[in-house]
Amino acid sequence: MKSLPRNARIRGEPFLPSRFIFGDAVDDEGLEGSEYLVHTESPAFICRLVGNDDTDFPGRESEGLASAVLYDEAEKITVYVCNLRLRLFDFNFYDEIEPNVGQLQDICDEAMRAYQKLQKAYAERDAAGPPPREMRTGPTKPLPPAERQQAISQLIEQARLAVGKPMGGMQLAAAVQMALMAGDQAVFTEAQLALLAEPDARQLLIQRARDAVAFPEVLRKDGSVVSFELWALPFAFSRSQGGVWWHFPRLEALEVALADALEVPEKSILWISPTLFTVDMLNERGCQDLVQLAPVMDAGCDFAPLDPESSRATYEAARKTNDQQLVMAWIPFLVERGALPMDKARRLARRALDVAMPLVQQAVAAEMEYGEAELFAPLPWWEALSSGMRAWNRKRLGVTAALLAASQGGIEKLEAVAEYQPEIQGFDVALRVKGRDEVEARVPWLVVPDVAPDRDAAWRDLADCLREAGMPLSQSVARLH
């Protein structure tokens, strides 16, 4: 390839364009209200195309294609109409040959048949969804016992040395990033658990892991570094069937609409992840595999927290069962750092939800049947997890308690007993009538997913919620025999 002088003549290419070309155009006010038709063969012309035309002419009720070329006395223009409710007008001819009425009608009839084929092709493309992208799974590489213990010890020591030392904090951030990216979940988990007696070092270690997820930086092949922020749309829905699917390619359509609604600058990046994360998926890896999300999305691929093929087979088997369930999930999206201030996101949250909800529903419905759905305002990742989980816990507990109170004569007649259950990463809250041992209803109160889930914070949140409702709460501790 070489640059051409500005006065160089341009030769025509041997490629011949399609005889009929349809397309939109923009003016100073944006997208024009009509499409354009270009006829490339002789007689070459361009004209406007609009739909929803109800002009009356002989043959409008015919089953096949029927048309007429009319003359608008008021506008002094020639108009082509047909029973497809389409109108062509503003004919401009570009060579010396101009057709008569019969010739123009035949050309326009052929153009309308081509337009029908084009709309059918568009519909088939939309039905098929966007072209599949490569899916990449995060590494899961358990280290040999000796290497794992060495990695844990090194991370613990770096956390201790980083307390009160800014330079040590930077070194700790790099060490945490490498530990999470390596794929052995036990390294970080065991390190933060070993520091329970040293809250300052432990909190510093946890915060560096949270920052690695919430503020990822991607080093591209050209050597440039892009800084992102991870946000999410909390999404709750119900299902009457078993299993939950998690990959929805049509969510890509949400990117432009969400960026416009949140007024993200035109040259800044906003990328939606077609992978939806449920509570179980986040708890399974302690949110640690989310550090893989930004590099995978920046490479133009989709992130797969689980093996897609085996996960799909499990889902297809589970969906054949009847299993009423309520699901809390999050739709992550990356924003270039600094492009979406928090105050702007709060101000534009309602507009973003109005734009996003129909597109999210279409994307999910194309892959999985669901019942009622609710979308929450976009927030930075950890705030989205916390607010979404708190709202979901309160909603389920509130509905269950209200129904029980209505049948038992009031909320003051009820009491709650909660028992922590590790298998659900949360508390099983039993509601019963005061003075009775029988449990009338049960509802889970889940811990907010995190790199280091805070069980005590979940208990305090539950206690505060029931205190506001005026319901006594006690805790049952499971005993092992």
C-alpha positions in Angstrom: 0.0 0.0 0.0 1.2 3.5 -0.8 -0.2 7.0 -0.4 -1.6 8.7 -3.5 -1.0 12.3 -4.5 -4.1 14.5 -4.1 -4.3 15.2 -7.8 -4.0 11.5 -8.9 -6.9 10.2 -11.0 -8.8 7.2 -9.5 -9.6 4.3 -11.8 -12.8 2.4 -11.6 -12.8 -1.0 -10.1 -14.0 -4.2 -11.9 -16.5 -5.1 -9.1 -20.1 -4.3 -10.2 -22.5 -3.2 -7.4 -25.8 -4.7 -6.8 -28.5 -3.4 -9.2 -30.6 -2.2 -6.2 -29.0 -0.6 -3.1 -31.2 0.3 -0.1 -29.9 2.4 2.8 -30.4 5.1 5.4 -29.0 8.6 5.4 -28.3 11.2 8.1 -28.7 15.0 8.1 -27.9 17.7 10.7 -30.7 16.4 12.9 -29.8 12.8 12.8 -31.3 9.8 11.0 -33.6 10.8 8.1 -37.2 9.6 8.2 -37.0 7.8 4.9 -34.7 5.2 3.3 -33.1 5.6 -0.1 -33.2 3.3 -3.2 -30.3 3.5 -5.7 -30.8 1.9 -9.1 -27.2 1.4 -10.5 -28.1 0.3 -14.1 -29.4 2.4 -16.9 -31.6 4.3 -16.3 -29.6 5.1 -13.1 -31.6 6.9 -10.5 -32.0 7.5 -6.8 -35.2 8.0 -4.9 -36.7 8.0 -1.4 -38.5 5.0 0.1 -41.1 5.2 2.9 -43.4 2.6 4.5 -47.0 2.7 6.0 -48.4 4.1 2.7 -52.2 3.7 2.3 -52.6 5.5 -1.0 -55.6 4.1 -2.9 -55.1 2.7 -6.4 -56.6 0.0 -8.5 -55.3 -3.4 -7.4 -54.4 -2.5 -3.8 -56.4 -5.6 -2.6 -54.7 -8.0 -4.9 -52.9 -11.0 -3.4 -49.8 -10.7 -5.5 -47.7 -7.6 -5.9 -49.7 -4.8 -7.4 -48.5 -1.2 -8.1 -49.2 2.0 -9.8 -47.2 5.1 -10.9 -49.2 8.3 -10.0 -48.7 12.0 -10.3 -49.1 14.2 -7.3 -50.7 17.4 -8.6 -50.1 19.3 -5.3 -46.4 18.4 -4.9 -45.7 18.2 -8.7 -43.9 14.9 -8.3 -44.1 11.3 -9.6 -45.0 8.7 -7.0 -44.8 4.9 -7.1 -47.1 3.0 -4.7 -47.7 -0.7 -4.2 -49.9 -3.0 -2.0 -46.8 -3.7 0.2 -47.6 -0.3 1.7 -44.4 1.1 0.3 -43.9 4.4 -1.6 -41.1 5.6 -3.8 -40.8 9.3 -4.7 -38.3 12.1 -5.4 -36.9 10.3 -8.5 -33.6 11.8 -9.6 -32.1 10.4 -12.9 -28.3 10.4 -13.5 -27.9 9.7 -17.2 -29.5 10.9 -20.4 -31.9 8.0 -20.6 -35.1 8.6 -18.7 -37.7 5.7 -18.6 -41.4 6.0 -19.5 -44.0 5.2 -16.9 -44.2 1.5 -17.8 -40.5 1.1 -17.7 -40.2 2.9 -14.3 -43.0 0.8 -12.9 -41.4 -2.5 -13.9 -38.0 -1.4 -12.4 -39.7 -0.4 -9.1 -41.7 -3.7 -9.0 -38.4 -5.5 -9.3 -36.9 -3.3 -6.6 -39.8 -4.1 -4.2 -39.2 -7.8 -4.7 -35.6 -7.3 -3.9 -36.6 -5.2 -0.8 -38.8 -8.1 0.4 -35.8 -10.5 0.1 -33.6 -8.0 2.0 -36.1 -7.7 4.9 -36.4 -11.5 5.0 -32.6 -11.7 5.2 -32.5 -9.1 8.0 -35.2 -11.1 9.9 -33.3 -14.3 9.6 -30.1 -12.7 10.7 -31.8 -11.1 13.7 -33.4 -14.5 14.6 -30.0 -16.2 14.5 -28.5 -13.6 16.8 -25.0 -12.1 16.6 -22.2 -14.3 15.2 -20.7 -16.5 17.9 -17.5 -15.2 19.5 -14.7 -17.3 21.0 -15.4 -18.2 24.6 -12.5 -18.4 27.0 -12.5 -20.0 30.4 -10.4 -18.8 33.3 -7.5 -21.0 34.3 -8.1 -23.5 37.1 -4.7 -24.9 38.0 -4.4 -26.3 41.6 -0.8 -26.1 42.6 1.1 -29.1 44.2 0.8 -28.9 48.0 4.3 -27.7 48.6 4.1 -24.9 45.9 0.7 -23.9 47.2 1.9 -23.6 50.8 4.9 -21.5 49.6 2.6 -19.2 47.6 0.3 -18.8 50.6 3.2 -18.0 52.9 4.6 -15.4 50.5 1.2 -13.7 50.1 0.8 -13.6 53.9 4.2 -12.1 54.4 3.7 -9.5 51.8 0.4 -8.4 53.4 2.1 -8.0 56.7 5.0 -6.0 55.2 2.5 -3.7 53.3 0.7 -2.4 56.4 1.4 1.3 56.7 3.9 1.2 53.7 2.7 2.7 50.4 5.5 1.0 48.4 4.7 -2.3 50.1 1.0 -1.8 49.1 2.0 -1.5 45.5 4.0 -4.7 45.7 1.1 -6.4 47.4 -1.3 -5.3 44.7 0.9 -7.0 42.0 1.3 -10.1 44.1 -2.5 -10.4 44.6 -3.1 -9.9 40.9 -0.7 -12.7 40.0 -2.2 -15.0 42.7 -5.7 -14.5 41.4 -4.7 -14.8 37.7 -2.8 -18.0 38.3 -6.0 -20.0 38.9 -5.5 -21.7 42.3 -8.3 -20.3 44.4 -6.9 -21.8 47.6 -3.9 -19.4 47.6 -5.7 -16.2 48.3 -8.5 -17.9 50.3 -6.0 -19.6 52.7 -3.9 -16.4 53.0 -6.8 -14.2 54.1 -8.1 -16.8 56.5 -4.6 -17.1 58.0 -4.6 -13.4 58.8 -7.9 -13.4 60.8 -5.9 -12.5 64.0 -4.2 -9.6 62.1 -7.2 -7.5 60.8 -5.1 -4.7 59.3 -3.0 -7.0 57.1 -6.1 -9.1 56.2 -8.2 -6.0 55.3 -5.3 -4.7 53.1 -5.0 -8.1 51.4 -8.8 -8.3 50.8 -9.0 -4.7 49.5 -6.2 -5.3 47.0 -8.1 -8.3 45.7 -11.3 -6.3 45.4 -9.5 -3.5 43.6 -8.0 -6.1 41.1 -11.6 -7.1 40.2 -13.2 -3.6 40.3 -10.4 -1.6 38.6 -8.8 -4.0 36.1 -5.9 -2.8 33.8 -5.4 -4.6 30.5 -2.0 -4.7 28.8 -2.6 -5.0 25.1 -0.3 -6.6 22.5 0.8 -3.2 21.2 2.2 -2.3 24.7 -0.6 0.1 25.6 -2.5 -0.2 28.9 -6.2 0.4 29.2 -7.7 1.1 32.6 -11.3 -0.1 33.2 -14.0 0.0 35.9 -16.2 -3.0 36.4 -19.9 -2.2 36.8 -23.0 -4.4 36.9 -26.8 -4.4 36.4 -28.4 -6.6 39.2 -31.0 -8.8 37.5 -33.5 -10.9 39.4 -36.0 -13.4 37.8 -38.1 -16.4 38.5 -38.1 -19.8 36.9 -40.6 -22.7 36.9 -38.0 -25.1 35.5 -34.8 -26.4 36.9 -31.4 -25.1 36.0 -30.2 -21.6 35.0 -28.3 -20.7 31.8 -25.7 -18.0 31.9 -24.5 -17.0 28.4 -26.8 -14.6 26.4 -25.1 -13.3 23.1 -27.9 -10.9 22.4 -26.9 -8.8 25.4 -24.3 -7.2 23.0 -27.2 -5.1 21.7 -27.3 -3.4 25.1 -23.9 -1.8 24.7 -24.8 1.2 22.5 -28.2 1.8 24.2 -26.7 1.7 27.7 -23.8 4.0 26.7 -26.2 6.5 25.2 -28.5 6.4 28.2 -25.6 6.9 30.7 -24.1 9.6 28.4 -20.7 7.8 28.2 -18.4 10.0 26.0 -18.4 8.8 22.4 -14.8 7.7 22.3 -14.9 5.9 25.7 -15.4 2.2 26.0 -18.5 0.5 27.4 -18.6 -3.2 26.9 -21.4 -5.5 28.2 -20.5 -9.1 29.2 -22.9 -11.6 27.6 -22.1 -13.8 30.6 -24.5 -13.4 33.5 -23.2 -14.3 36.9 -25.5 -16.0 39.5 -24.9 -16.1 43.3 -23.9 -19.8 43.0 -21.4 -19.0 40.3 -19.8 -16.2 42.2 -19.6 -18.2 45.4 -18.1 -21.2 43.7 -14.9 -19.3 42.9 -15.2 -16.6 45.6 -15.5 -13.9 42.8 -11.8 -14.5 42.1 -12.1 -15.5 38.5 -13.6 -12.1 37.7 -10.0 -10.8 37.3 -10.1 -12.7 34.0 -13.2 -10.8 32.7 -11.5 -7.6 31.5 -8.7 -9.2 29.5 -11.1 -11.7 27.8 -13.6 -8.9 26.9 -10.8 -6.6 25.7 -9.7 -9.4 23.3 -13.2 -9.5 21.8 -14.1 -12.8 23.4 -16.8 -13.9 25.9 -15.8 -15.1 29.3 -16.9 -18.6 30.4 -16.8 -19.1 34.2 -17.7 -22.8 33.5 -17.1 -25.2 30.7 -19.8 -24.1 28.1 -20.5 -27.6 26.7 -20.8 -29.5 29.9 -22.7 -26.6 31.5 -25.2 -26.5 28.6 -25.7 -30.3 28.9 -26.4 -29.9 32.6 -28.8 -27.1 32.0 -30.7 -28.9 29.3 -31.2 -31.9 31.6 -32.2 -29.8 34.5 -34.7 -27.7 32.6 -36.9 -30.8 32.0 -37.8 -30.8 35.7 -40.2 -28.6 37.6 -38.3 -26.6 40.1 -39.8 -23.3 41.2 -36.9 -20.9 41.9 -36.0 -17.3 42.3 -32.6 -16.3 40.9 -30.4 -13.3 41.7 -27.8 -12.6 39.1 -25.6 -9.7 37.8 -24.9 -8.5 34.3 -21.3 -7.1 34.3 -20.1 -4.3 32.0 -16.7 -2.6 31.6 -16.4 1.2 31.4 -13.2 3.0 30.6 -12.0 4.5 33.9 -13.3 8.0 34.5 -16.0 7.8 31.8 -18.9 7.3 34.1 -18.8 9.3 37.4 -21.0 8.0 40.2 -23.2 11.2 40.4 -24.0 10.9 36.6 -24.9 7.2 37.0 -27.3 8.0 39.8 -28.9 10.8 37.9 -29.4 8.8 34.7 -30.2 5.5 36.4 -33.9 5.6 35.5 -33.3 6.3 31.9 -30.7 3.5 31.8 -33.2 1.0 33.3 -36.0 2.0 30.8 -33.6 1.5 27.9 -32.0 -1.7 29.2 -35.0 -3.7 30.4 -36.5 -4.6 27.0 -33.2 -5.5 25.5 -32.2 -7.7 28.6 -35.6 -9.4 28.4 -35.2 -10.2 24.7 -31.7 -11.5 25.2 -32.6 -13.8 28.1 -35.8 -15.0 26.5 -33.9 -16.1 23.4 -31.9 -18.6 25.4 -33.9 -19.4 28.5 -37.6 -19.4 29.7 -38.2 -17.2 32.7 -41.1 -15.7 34.6 -41.1 -12.3 36.2 -38.0 -10.2 36.0 -36.6 -7.1 37.7 -33.6 -5.0 36.8 -31.8 -2.8 39.3 -29.9 0.4 38.7 -26.3 0.1 37.4 -23.6 0.4 40.1 -19.9 -0.3 40.4 -19.3 -4.0 40.9 -19.0 -4.4 44.6 -21.8 -1.9 45.3 -24.0 -3.8 42.8 -23.3 -7.1 44.6 -24.1 -5.6 48.0 -27.2 -3.5 47.1 -28.6 -6.3 44.9 -28.1 -9.0 47.5 -29.5 -6.8 50.3 -32.6 -5.9 48.2 -33.1 -9.5 47.2 -32.8 -10.8 50.8 -35.3 -8.2 52.1 -37.8 -8.8 49.3 -37.9 -12.6 49.9 -38.0 -12.3 53.7 -40.6 -9.5 53.5 -43.0 -11.3 51.2 -42.8 -14.5 53.2 -43.2 -12.7 56.6 -46.1 -10.6 55.3 -48.0 -13.7 54.0 -47.5 -15.5 57.3 -48.4 -12.5 59.4 -51.7 -12.1 57.5 -52.7 -15.7 58.3 -51.5 -15.5 62.0 -52.9 -12.2 63.0 -50.0 -9.8 62.7 -46.2 -9.5 62.6 -46.0 -9.2 66.4 -47.1 -12.9 66.7 -44.0 -14.1 64.8 -40.4 -14.8 65.7 -37.4 -15.9 63.6 -34.6 -18.4 64.2 -31.6 -18.3 61.9 -29.0 -21.0 61.3 -25.9 -20.6 59.1 -25.6 -23.2 56.4 -22.3 -23.2 54.5 -23.8 -25.1 51.5 -25.9 -22.1 50.6 -23.5 -19.5 51.8 -26.1 -17.9 54.0 -28.6 -18.3 56.9 -31.7 -20.5 56.8 -34.3 -18.3 58.5 -37.2 -20.2 60.1 -40.3 -18.2 60.9 -42.7 -19.5 63.6 -45.5 -18.4 65.8 -44.3 -17.4 69.3 -44.8 -20.1 71.8 -44.8 -22.9 69.2 -42.0 -25.1 68.0 -43.4 -25.8 64.6 -41.7 -23.9 61.7 -44.4 -22.2 59.6 -42.0 -21.0 56.8 -38.4 -20.9 55.8 -36.5 -18.4 53.7 -32.8 -18.1 52.9 -30.8 -14.9 53.8 -27.6 -15.1 51.7 -24.2 -13.6 52.3 -23.1 -11.0 49.8 -20.6 -12.8 47.3 -17.1 -11.5 47.8 -13.5 -12.6 47.6 -13.8 -13.0 51.4 -17.5 -13.4 52.2 -18.5 -11.6 55.4 -20.8 -13.9 57.4 -20.9 -11.5 60.4 -22.0 -8.6 58.2 -24.9 -10.8 56.8 -26.0 -11.6 60.3 -26.0 -7.9 61.4 -28.0 -7.0 58.2 -30.5 -9.7 59.0 -30.8 -8.6 62.7 -31.3 -4.9 61.6 -33.9 -5.9 59.1 -36.0 -7.9 61.6 -35.5 -5.3 64.3 -37.0 -2.7 62.0 -39.9 -5.1 61.4 -40.4 -5.7 65.2 -39.7 -9.4 65.0 -37.4 -11.1 67.5 -34.5 -13.0 66.1 -32.4 -15.8 67.7 -29.5 -17.9 66.3 -29.4 -21.6 66.2 -25.9 -23.1 66.1 -25.6 -26.4 64.4 -24.0 -29.1 66.6 -21.9 -31.9 65.2 -22.2 -35.3 66.9 
